[in-house]
């Protein structure tokens, strides 16, 4: 069989098996339709605009952390719209490149022969769904060419490495970029128990917490929301939160019950990032790549760290350690929180803080390898990852918002900056004192301070400190 015949056979098989493959992503084991992520509504809206004739919505890219649910969104989008009159083709580019040895351009060339129509002369729309697009090194120019040939083509492409998706000039000028984040707590509950969030509550809470006038204003507005918050938490158990904290922010883990399998799957997902995605961003020697899992465990298990100590420990240069962290940040395994007093393009001697983009990664290391720090410190680090995950998502999608931290001894965990407000934020298992946030608040001239505590059940107000304490269970509803 010739290579062309193999490619055509592959395309025909993909088309024939598309509905069968889709079912695993759209329906659960009991054949019930899975609830969709919040981002799906936005992407479907883009799709609807294309169907209505708006050519500005012909190419949608979805990027995000590996395992955050991009493939599920792709198949849900297909399933929702599969009855439209058009040609449908869904491809996983890691399979196309690594198994078939082919490319997007070659697949489309053969697809044109199969349907007997060129892209520039389509008789009906072509809906093209391409997963993990970055595995084709020429994906940008290939999709640009397809895009430019006909306004009857709709492209939905996903990629794990956000930098690869957004750096390509051919894509940047044509595509609409969306990003998917780890699951929020309400999304986790919706998917696991089919229990939906209180309508409008997330937006109300985020506006109250981050855009208030002072601590008293925030306190009074939060008190008015307590009945609605408590209503949501009816029939949600403490175990639900524990499962969410330890692994539930990664949607592919929800259906699994066995804890050892869960953490093994999380570990395998991280390994795919390290051994597949990272080399696509920058050339690293095999020796360096093989050290990255141990480096990640080291940062999970250290109270504090700096590049110099890691460089010495792993026999790497400080520059190389910095390079590794930069790539880990680009693959969205970790988030960098800059110190107060620095700007994003400015060199500073103060250390940045690195948090895992999902607490599930840190939890995996604790569960599979163990930890040497105290139980309360380990718990505190998981909670800091969790709060950081929420705050990062919040500022990432809003121009003019930023997230930094106070690197001074005893400084606050986070400093949240909005257009017209600054908030000092501290998070912990059982935070009792206001001293840390007050110290930071005075330095940065904060509008007010917030302590997020796991152990309290109701909001508290300290007028002298111009600060409030809020239960963690309130915060995770934003």
C-alpha positions, 0 to 999 in steps of 0.5 A: 500500500502506498503512502497516499493510500495509507493516508486516505484509509486513515482519513476514511477511518477517522470520519467513520469512527468519529461518532464512536470516539466522541461518545467517550467524551460526551457521555459518561459510563451510564450513557448520560450526557456530561455537563459542559465546562463554562468555556464551552458556552463561549466557544459554541457562541463563536461557532454560532457566529460563524454559522450566522455568516460572520467570517471573523469567527472562522478559526478558534484556538484553545490552549491550556495545560495538558489534561485541562480538558481541551480534547473534551471541548473539541468533541463536545463541539463536534457532537453539538453541531454534527447534524449541520450540513457540511464536511466534518474532519477531526484529527489528533496531530500527535497520532498523524505525525508520530504514527502516520508520518504525515502532516496537516497539509498532506491530510487536507490534500488527500481529503480534497481528493476523497470528497472530490472538491478543492478547499477553494471550491467547496459546495458546503462548509468544512468543519475542521477539528484539530487536536494537539496541533503543535505536533505538526511543525508547519501547522501555522502555515498549513492552517493559514493556507486553508483558512485563506482559500475559503470562507466556508472553512471553520477551524477549531484547533487545540494545543497544550503549549500556549506559547506555540499557539500564540507566537505564530504570526500566521495564527495571531492575525486570523484566529480567536484565542481562548484559554482553558484553565483547571476546573473551578470547584463549582465546575468539579461539582457540576461534572461529578454530581450534576449539581449546578452553581448558583446563577450569578454568584461567582461574579457577585463574589469576585466583584465584592472581594476584589473591587470593594471600597474598604474591608467594611464594605466587603464584609457587609456585602459578603454577609448578604451573600451568606444565605445563597452560599450556604444554599449552594453547599447543601449536600456537598460534603467535606470529602468533595472538597478534599477530592477537589483539592488533591486531584479534582481540578484536573477533569480527566481525574474525576471519573477515576476512583482508585487513588493510586491510579489517579496519581499515576495518571497525573504523573504520566500527564506531567511526564508527557509535558516534560518529555513531549511538550518541553522539547518542542519549545526549546532544545534541552539535552536528555540529561537535563530533561531527565532531571526535571521530574526531580526538580519539580519534586524538590520545589513541591517539598521545599519551604523556600527555594532559589535557583542557586540552591537548585543549581547546586543540588542538580549540578546545573548552571543557575542560568539553565535552572532559570531556563527550565523554569521558564519552559515549565511556565510556558507549558503551564505546569507552574505559574510565576508570581513576581515580587512586589517592586518589580515589573514584568520586563525588569530584572530584580534581585528579589525572588519570584514565587513559583506555584503549581498551576494545579494543586493536584501536581503537588499532591501527586508528589506528596502521595507518591513520594512523600514530603519532609515538611510539616503536615500543616506546611504541606497543607498550606502549600496546597491551599496556596496553589489552589488560591493562586490558581484562582487568582491567576485565572482571574487576572489572566483574562482581564487587562489592567489586572495583575498578581504579585507577592510581598517577598519581604520576611512575613509579607503577604502571599499575594498582592492583587491589583485591579484598575482601581484597587489593591488588595493584600491577600494571605491564605492558610489552614488556620490563619489567626493573626492579621499582622502579615497582611497589615504589614504588606497593606501599609507598604503597598497602600492597599484598599483593604486586606483579605485572609482566606482561612480553611478553618472558619465558617463565616466572614469576620471583620477587623476594623482596626486592621481594615481587613476581613477573614473569609472562609476558603469555601466562600473563595472557591465559589468565585 
